């Protein structure tokens, strides 16, 4: 029985490591009326978790074709997950704070 466990652990590790196609998650923080980064590159199908660590409400959105979304009123402390199903350049803004700008590059 002990020998079986030794052989199963490497097989399990290989199976978990080769789970390609699983979408990744990336975090973008909103604080002081700005995004934590102005540009990010992700893979098609990945999600961005928009975390509002600000003391203000935000309304993050994009009108970019294939990746249009609107989080609506996101109060301080909330996190919203947004998937990006299409490749391309995505312009993300806050409807409340027009100086908040994020460019998402979604690779195939």
ZAMARLO-319595 format. One record per residue: residue in three letters; x negated, y negated, z negated of N, C-alpha, C in turn. Coordinates in nm, 4 decimals. Last residue first. Layout:
 residu      n_x      n_y      n_z     ca_x     ca_y     ca_z      c_x      c_y      c_z
    ala        X        Y        Z        X        Y        Z        X        Y        Z
...
***
This chain:
 residu      n_x      n_y      n_z     ca_x     ca_y     ca_z      c_x      c_y      c_z
    unk   0.4520  -3.6008   2.7425   0.5260  -3.4780   2.7803   0.4846  -3.3562   2.6982
    unk   0.4516  -3.8575   2.4880   0.3856  -3.7778   2.5909   0.4625  -3.6500   2.6186
    unk   0.5594  -4.1655   2.4142   0.6021  -4.0266   2.4038   0.5415  -3.9502   2.5214
    unk   0.4679  -4.4306   2.2316   0.4300  -4.3634   2.3549   0.4632  -4.2158   2.3361
    unk   0.6330  -4.6981   2.0968   0.6150  -4.5540   2.0838   0.5823  -4.4990   2.2202
    unk   0.5764  -5.0015   1.9472   0.5754  -4.9325   2.0756   0.5448  -4.7866   2.0501
    unk   0.7537  -5.2296   1.7514   0.6806  -5.1031   1.7532   0.6902  -5.0453   1.8938
    unk   0.8077  -5.5267   1.5733   0.7940  -5.4612   1.7026   0.7075  -5.3366   1.6888
    unk   0.9650  -5.7834   1.4201   0.9260  -5.6434   1.3971   0.9259  -5.5712   1.5314
    unk   1.0736  -6.0246   1.4805   0.9279  -6.0130   1.4926   0.8767  -5.8712   1.4659
    unk   1.3491  -6.0095   1.4242   1.3030  -5.9974   1.5630   1.1517  -5.9880   1.5810
    unk   1.5230  -5.8615   1.1982   1.3924  -5.9299   1.1963   1.3274  -5.9148   1.3337
    unk   1.7577  -5.7355   1.2736   1.7630  -5.8397   1.1712   1.6363  -5.9251   1.1723
    unk   1.6938  -5.5409   1.4546   1.7937  -5.6403   1.4944   1.8012  -5.7565   1.3952
    unk   1.3732  -5.4428   1.5259   1.4692  -5.4571   1.4168   1.5645  -5.5690   1.4565
    unk   1.2636  -5.2125   1.7876   1.2769  -5.3437   1.7244   1.3676  -5.3335   1.6022
    unk   1.0669  -5.0388   2.0195   1.1492  -5.0304   1.8989   1.1467  -5.1680   1.8313
    unk   1.0277  -4.9097   2.3330   1.0179  -5.0336   2.2565   1.1172  -5.0272   2.1412
    unk   0.8511  -4.6450   2.4645   0.9723  -4.6817   2.3932   0.9449  -4.8085   2.3126
    unk   0.7433  -4.4847   2.7510   0.7133  -4.5926   2.6561   0.8445  -4.6411   2.5961
    unk   0.7776  -4.1229   2.7809   0.7724  -4.2608   2.8271   0.7340  -4.3569   2.7178
    unk   1.0027  -3.8396   2.7566   0.8689  -3.8995   2.7682   0.8804  -4.0443   2.8128
    unk   1.2700  -3.7750   2.5261   1.2223  -3.8049   2.6610   1.0843  -3.8703   2.6570
    unk   1.3450  -3.7365   2.2568   1.3548  -3.6242   2.3509   1.2949  -3.6491   2.4891
    unk   1.2752  -3.8085   1.9549   1.2379  -3.8700   2.0817   1.2319  -3.7607   2.1881
    unk   1.4779  -3.8556   1.6583   1.4087  -3.7705   1.7560   1.3801  -3.8476   1.8848
    unk   1.4467  -4.0030   1.3485   1.4880  -4.0307   1.4862   1.4085  -3.9406   1.5799
    unk   1.5549  -4.0222   1.0183   1.4789  -3.9429   1.1152   1.5350  -3.9679   1.2550
    unk   1.5251  -4.2612   0.7665   1.6061  -4.2136   0.8783   1.5154  -4.1417   0.9779
    unk   1.5432  -4.3363   0.4249   1.4619  -4.2833   0.5338   1.5556  -4.2305   0.6406
    unk   1.5829  -4.6042   0.1847   1.6348  -4.5027   0.2763   1.5315  -4.4623   0.3808
    unk   1.4709  -4.8136   0.0423   1.4648  -4.6794  -0.0148   1.5144  -4.5696   0.0775
    unk   1.6948  -5.0687   0.1462   1.5683  -5.0300   0.0846   1.5767  -4.8922   0.0194
    unk   1.9197  -4.9612   0.4140   1.8890  -5.0338   0.2913   1.7547  -4.9876   0.2336
    unk   1.9902  -5.0085   0.7292   1.9080  -4.9167   0.6503   1.8597  -4.9930   0.5269
    unk   2.2405  -5.0399   0.9499   2.1929  -5.0980   0.8235   2.1212  -4.9922   0.7405
    unk   2.1170  -4.8634   1.2405   2.2140  -4.9519   1.1751   2.1578  -5.0000   1.0426
    unk   1.9633  -4.7182   1.4116   1.9772  -4.6679   1.2748   2.0888  -4.7412   1.2018
    unk   2.0078  -4.6336   1.7382   2.0255  -4.7435   1.6431   2.0488  -4.6834   1.5059
    unk   1.8528  -4.5515   2.0550   1.9080  -4.5171   1.9235   1.9309  -4.6450   1.8445
    unk   1.7285  -4.4079   2.3548   1.8029  -4.5161   2.2894   1.8590  -4.4655   2.1559
    unk   1.5753  -4.2532   2.5227   1.5428  -4.2540   2.3804   1.6135  -4.3673   2.3063
    unk   1.6667  -4.2871   2.7784   1.6306  -4.1525   2.7342   1.6001  -4.1423   2.5863
    unk   1.5597  -4.6245   2.7953   1.6299  -4.5114   2.8583   1.5757  -4.3756   2.8116
    unk   1.5583  -4.8227   2.5021   1.4784  -4.7583   2.6068   1.5504  -4.6362   2.6619
    unk   1.6581  -4.9592   2.2975   1.7466  -4.9470   2.4135   1.6739  -4.8798   2.5301
    unk   1.6403  -4.8983   1.9517   1.5730  -4.9010   2.0815   1.6780  -4.8869   2.1897
    unk   1.6219  -5.0179   1.6081   1.6907  -4.9682   1.7274   1.5969  -4.9673   1.8470
    unk   1.6841  -5.0837   1.2669   1.5884  -5.0407   1.3683   1.6642  -4.9798   1.4858
    unk   1.7540  -5.2958   1.0540   1.8392  -5.2323   1.1548   1.7496  -5.1984   1.2743
    unk   1.7052  -5.3282   0.6966   1.6591  -5.3345   0.8359   1.7611  -5.2657   0.9256
    unk   1.7071  -5.5114   0.3899   1.7727  -5.4176   0.4805   1.7171  -5.4383   0.6207
    unk   1.4200  -5.5537   0.1730   1.5244  -5.6041   0.2623   1.5850  -5.4898   0.3438
    unk   1.2030  -5.4703   0.0492   1.3093  -5.5145  -0.0412   1.4279  -5.5677   0.0393
    unk   1.0792  -5.1669   0.2058   1.0894  -5.3112   0.1916   1.1954  -5.3446   0.0871
    unk   1.0587  -4.9190   0.2922   0.9967  -4.9456   0.1624   0.9959  -5.0954   0.1340
    unk   1.2232  -4.7171   0.4838   1.2363  -4.8564   0.4439   1.1831  -4.8729   0.3020
    unk   1.0881  -4.5104   0.7195   1.1067  -4.5267   0.5747   1.1121  -4.6751   0.5417
    unk   1.1610  -4.3154   0.9793   1.1527  -4.4575   0.9482   1.1877  -4.4744   0.8002
    unk   1.0067  -4.0590   1.1205   1.0809  -4.0882   0.9985   1.0574  -4.2356   0.9659
    unk   1.0325  -3.9418   1.4432   0.9716  -4.0430   1.3571   1.0647  -4.0643   1.2391
    unk   0.9762  -3.6254   1.5964   1.0633  -3.7204   1.5275   0.9789  -3.8218   1.4532
    unk   0.9161  -3.4777   1.9227   0.8785  -3.5143   1.7864   0.9813  -3.6114   1.7282
    unk   0.9939  -3.4591   2.1852   1.0603  -3.3717   2.0890   1.0229  -3.4007   1.9445
    unk   0.6779  -3.5366   2.3162   0.8221  -3.5261   2.3430   0.8821  -3.4234   2.2476
    unk   0.4466  -3.6602   2.0704   0.4830  -3.5650   2.1748   0.6346  -3.5646   2.1938
    unk   0.3215  -3.9988   2.0246   0.3784  -3.8729   1.9768   0.4062  -3.7823   2.0964
    unk   0.1535  -4.2814   1.9214   0.1674  -4.1845   2.0292   0.2133  -4.0527   1.9692
    unk   0.2289  -4.6169   1.8303   0.2106  -4.4781   1.7902   0.2307  -4.3894   1.9132
    unk   0.1859  -4.9513   1.7154   0.1842  -4.8548   1.8243   0.1608  -4.7155   1.7699
    unk   0.1871  -5.0925   1.4884   0.2535  -5.1562   1.6025   0.2615  -5.0625   1.7218
    unk   0.2696  -4.9769   1.1600   0.1851  -4.9734   1.2785   0.2597  -5.0430   1.3917
    unk   0.4566  -5.0342   0.9716   0.3225  -5.0006   0.9238   0.2221  -4.9883   1.0379
    unk   0.6518  -5.3215   1.0660   0.6277  -5.1778   1.0704   0.4842  -5.1521   1.0252
    unk   0.7799  -5.5851   0.8523   0.6975  -5.5342   0.9613   0.6911  -5.3817   0.9541
    unk   0.8791  -5.7076   0.6182   0.9357  -5.7419   0.7496   0.8442  -5.7028   0.8656
    unk   0.7551  -5.5639   0.4122   0.7193  -5.7039   0.4375   0.7611  -5.7482   0.5782
    unk   0.7921  -5.2523   0.5759   0.7615  -5.3267   0.4529   0.7160  -5.4663   0.4919
    unk   0.8535  -4.9382   0.6888   0.8973  -5.0770   0.7041   0.8737  -5.1470   0.5710
    unk   0.6513  -4.6795   0.8225   0.7058  -4.7490   0.7056   0.7433  -4.8919   0.7431
    unk   0.6764  -4.3874   0.9886   0.6545  -4.5302   1.0098   0.7275  -4.6012   0.8962
    unk   0.5540  -4.0626   1.0259   0.6167  -4.1592   0.9352   0.5770  -4.3012   0.9754
    unk   0.6423  -3.7823   1.2207   0.5516  -3.8937   1.1977   0.6253  -3.9960   1.1124
    unk   0.6566  -3.4395   1.2933   0.7173  -3.5553   1.2296   0.6092  -3.6572   1.1994
    unk   0.6949  -3.2193   1.5758   0.6204  -3.2818   1.4677   0.6976  -3.3979   1.4097
    unk   0.8653  -2.9199   1.6709   0.8532  -3.0661   1.6744   0.7774  -3.1172   1.5528
    unk   0.7130  -2.6402   1.7971   0.7830  -2.6937   1.6815   0.7574  -2.8441   1.6790
    unk   0.5466  -2.5627   1.9950   0.6816  -2.6019   2.0346   0.7637  -2.6538   1.9185
    unk   0.3789  -2.2885   1.8414   0.3800  -2.4053   1.9291   0.5225  -2.4362   1.9702
    unk   0.2919  -2.1183   1.6242   0.4314  -2.1584   1.6431   0.4381  -2.2883   1.7228
    unk   0.0523  -2.0093   1.5487   0.0846  -2.0131   1.6910   0.2292  -2.0520   1.7177
    unk   0.0424  -2.0032   1.2740  -0.0424  -2.0992   1.3445  -0.0051  -2.1120   1.4910
    unk   0.2143  -1.7902   1.2139   0.2485  -1.9262   1.1721   0.1676  -2.0301   1.2486
    unk   0.0711  -1.5748   1.3259   0.2075  -1.6054   1.3707   0.2472  -1.7471   1.3335
    unk  -0.1650  -1.5812   1.1746  -0.1707  -1.6031   1.3195  -0.0332  -1.6413   1.3720
    unk  -0.0602  -1.5200   0.9204  -0.1300  -1.6470   0.9425  -0.1369  -1.6805   1.0911
    unk   0.0363  -1.2616   0.9655   0.1293  -1.3688   0.9298   0.0657  -1.5050   0.9544
    unk  -0.2032  -1.1291   1.0102  -0.1011  -1.1318   1.1158  -0.0005  -1.2429   1.0899
    unk  -0.3334  -1.1577   0.7609  -0.3883  -1.2215   0.8811  -0.2863  -1.2305   0.9943
    unk  -0.1348  -1.0081   0.5999  -0.1651  -1.1490   0.5765  -0.2302  -1.2163   0.6978
    unk  -0.1347  -0.7402   0.6832  -0.0192  -0.8249   0.7115  -0.0507  -0.9731   0.6949
    unk  -0.3677  -0.6268   0.5873  -0.3490  -0.6378   0.7312  -0.2329  -0.7299   0.7669
    unk  -0.3262  -0.6360   0.3134  -0.4443  -0.7014   0.3699  -0.4273  -0.7218   0.5194
    unk  -0.1011  -0.4727   0.2865  -0.0938  -0.6153   0.2557  -0.2106  -0.6918   0.3182
    unk  -0.2097  -0.2208   0.3474  -0.1060  -0.2788   0.4315  -0.0951  -0.4294   0.4093
    unk  -0.3767  -0.1714   0.1306  -0.4347  -0.1881   0.2625  -0.3355  -0.2543   0.3581
    unk  -0.1913  -0.1248  -0.0738  -0.2799  -0.2397  -0.0818  -0.3408  -0.2706   0.0556
    unk  -0.0830   0.1198   0.0000   0.0000   0.0000   0.0000  -0.0874  -0.1262   0.0000
***
